[in-house]
């Protein structure tokens, strides 16, 4: 028998891996030094508040429930602090940064990760559409995840537009200001219940994961932040139907405190059609729009379409 015990014990043999060795994750102090090295000052207009806590960054990467080989879109990576924790998990990372001052810093920190890429672009092509070039770089059939510390100025439109895609992402795990998180998690009859919530609920199931205090950011914001994970629903309606329902709900909720009979009369320019719609759904005309459940809203939307209502009409 050979005296080489490592040949006898499989556990003593190094395990082969197809993955490259993972680089150690740099500390926030290294990112801060890189920012100071180029004289960087955060832009209030761009809503730049950088996460600086390593435990929080690791937790968010874990909260996202992404695995090696998954495709992740990160909007607003900044200097790459959260990006490194995502790349360390072995994902294919596309980080989209609007600030040309920050992109090279993020690229430097992501250099050890061949599956990570930074592009300089605005994720919003317009108020109503996502950047077509970025979308073309994403896998088909929504086989990707959004994981981001979203800047406040773009958080609501980015989430709403992702939800309205023909194939929305598998999940969206986002660090957002608590005010926006409350809107995502709101229920009927609350002040936060509105078009953003209603539109997202067609495509996603939202869940509050954790709260983060101002001390975990630089510069320190005046408000709390929250991590929310949104998981894509099964058997989604076609995007055209989802967009129609969202348009209908947004128009209805524009007059949220008024009775449905009054609001629908304005929308149809016809009390008769408003009455027909309410009767067909078994909903009283005195009910206020902001007390309707998602199911009520979708049912009314489909009924309104059958009666000829179109978003451009009101």
N, C-alpha and C positions, 0 to 999 in steps of 0.2 A: 504494500500500500504506500502511496506517495506520502511524503511528509508535508506536502503543501496543503494545509488545512483549508485554505481559501477555495481550493478546487473541490473540496468535499462539501462545503457549506455554501449553498446558493446565496444565502443572506450576506455572505462575506464578499460576494462579487458586486462590483459597481453596476447599478441598473442603467441600462442603455436608455437614452431619451432622445426623441426627435426634436425636442425644443432646445433652443440655445440657452446657455446659462443666463440667469436673470441677474442684472446688475443691482447692486444695493441702491435702495431708494434714498435720494439726497434729503437732508433736513431743510426745514423752512429757512434757516439761516443762510443756506447756500443760494436759495432763490432770492432772498432779500438782498444779498450781496450782489447778485447779478443785476437786479433792478437798480440798485444804487450805482453800480458801475457804469450804467448808461444814463444816469441822471433821470431816471423815470419818476414821474409823478402821476398818480392815478387820475383818471378823467371822471368827473362827476357826471358829465353828459352821457358817457358810455356806461354809467352805473358800475364802475369797477370797484369791487370790494373783494379782496383776495382771501380765500380760506388759508389759514396759516397753521392749523392744528393737525399734526400728523395722525393722531388717533381718529379724528373726525374724517379725514380723507380716506383712511383705511376702511372705516366703517361704511362710508358711502359706496366705495367700490364693492364692499361685501353686500350692502343693502341692494345693490343693483342686480344681484344674483346672475352675473355674467360669468362665463367660463372661458377657458382657453379655446381659441378658435372662433368665438363669437365676434360679430362685427358691431362696433360701438361708434356712434356719432357723438362727439362732444362739442357743444356750442359755447364759445367763450372760454377757451382753456386758459387764457391769460398767460402767465409765465410757465404753465405746465405742471403745477403742483398736484392737482387731482389727476391730471393726465398720466403722470408717472405711476401712480398707484393703479390706474386702470391697465396701463401697458404691462405692468409687472404681473398682472393676472393672466397675461398671454393672449389678450384680445387683439383683434385687428382694429386699430383706432384711427378714425378720421377726425382730427381736431380742427374746427373752423374758427379762426380768430380774425376779427375786423381790424384790430390795432396793429399796424405795421411795426410798431416799436416792440411789441411783445412776441410776435411770431418767431423771430430768430432765437430768443431766449428759450422759448418752449422747444424749439427744434434742437437746441443744444442739449437740453436735459433729456430729450427723447431719443437722442442719437444711439444709445445702446440697444434700442428696441426696433428691430427692422420692420416690424408690423405696424409701426405708428407713423402717421403722416400729419403734418400741419399744413393747412392752406390758408392764405390770407383772403378773406372774403366776408361779405355781409350775408348772414344766413337768410335775411329777408330781401327778396328781389323787389318787393313792393309791400304795401300794407296788407295786401290780400294774397300774396304768394311767396313760397319759399324759393331760394336760389336754385334755378334749374340745373346749373352746373354741379352743385353739391348733390342734388337729388340723383343726378346721373351716375354719381360715384357710389351710390348705396346699392346693396344687394337687392335683387328683385323680390317681389312677393312680401315685402315688409320684413325680411329676414335680418333685422338689425334692432339695436337698442339705442335709445337716447339716454345718456348719462351726463349731467351737466350741473355746474354751479351757474345757473342762468342769470344774466344781468337783468335787473328789474325792468328796464325799459323794453325788453323784448320777450319777457317770460310769457305773458298771456298770448301774444300773437304766435309765437313759436309753438306753444302747446296746442293752441286751437288749430293751426294750419297742419301740424303733424296728425292731429286727430281726423282731419278732413281729407287726408290722402286716400287714394284708391286702396292702397294697402298700408295702413298705419304700422308703426314699429311694434315689435313684440311687447316692449315695455318702455316706459319713460320714468327714470329715477332722477329727480331734480331737486336741487337745493334752491329754494326760493324764499322771498320775503314772506313773513307770516300772513300778511294781508292777502297775498295771492293764494297761499295755501288754504286759507279759510274759504275762499271762493271755490276752490277745487273740491272741497270736502263738504260744502253747504248742502242743506236740505230745503225742501219747499217751505215757504213761509218765513224764511230767515232773510235778514238784510243782504247777506252775501249771495243768496240764490239768484242766478242770472244767466245770461246767454253763454258765458264761458263754461259754467258748470254743466248746463244742459247739453251744450255741444259735445263736451268731453265724455259725458256719460253714455253717449251713443256708442262710443268706441272703446272706452276704458273703464275699469273698476279702480277707483282711487283709494289709497291707503296712506295714512300718516305714519311715518316711520320714527322720526325723532326730531326734537327741537335743538337748535344751536344758538347760543347767546352771542351778543355783539363782540365779546372779548376774543372770539375765535377768528376774527377777520381783521384785515388791514386794508385801508383805514377802517376804523371801527364804525359800523353803521349805528343809527339811532334806534333800530328796530330788531326784533327777534327774527330768526330764520328757521325754516322747517324743511326737512327732507320728506318728500312725498313720492311714493312709487305708484305708477298707473300701469295696470296690467291689461293688455288687449283682450277684449271679449271674443268669444267664439261666435261664428255665424253672423258676421257683420252684414248689415244692409249695404247695398251698393253705395259708393261715395256720392253719387248724384242725389240719392234719396236722403242720405245723412245731411248733405249740404242744404237741401230744401227744408228739412225739418228744423235745422239750425236757424235758417233765415226766418222761418215762420215763428219760431220761439222767440227770437231776438225782437221781431216786430211786436209780438204780443206783450213781451216784458218791458217794452218801451213805455207802456202805460200800465205798469204793474199794479198800481193801487186802484185802478178803475175796474168796474164790473166787466165780465167777459162780453155781455150783451153790447155794451157801449164800445168796447175796443174792436170787436168783430164787425160791428156796424161800420166803424170808421175804415177798417181794412177792406171790407167788401164794397163799401159805399152802398150798402143795401141791408136794411133791417131784416128783410125776408130771408136772405141767404144766411145771415148770422143766426137767425132762429132755426133754420133748417139744420145747420151744422151742430148747434148745441143739442137739438132734439135727437139727432142721429147718434150722438155720443152719450146721451143721457146725463148731460151736465147742466146744472142750473145757470141761468144768465146772470144771477147775482154774485156768483163765485168770482173772486179776484184772480187775475192771471198768475200772481206770484204764489198762489196756494196750490197750483196744479202739479201733479206728480209727473215724472218723465213720461210714463205711459199715457197719461191724459194728453200731454203735449203732442206726443207722436201721433196719437189717434186723431186729434184735432187737425194736425198738419196734413195727414193723408185725406181726411174729409174735406179740408179746404182745397187741396189740389183737385179733388174730384169735382168741386164746385167752381173750379176755374181760377182760384186765387193764384197770383204769381208775385214773387218778391218785388219785382220792379213796379208793381202797381201801387205800392204804398211805402 
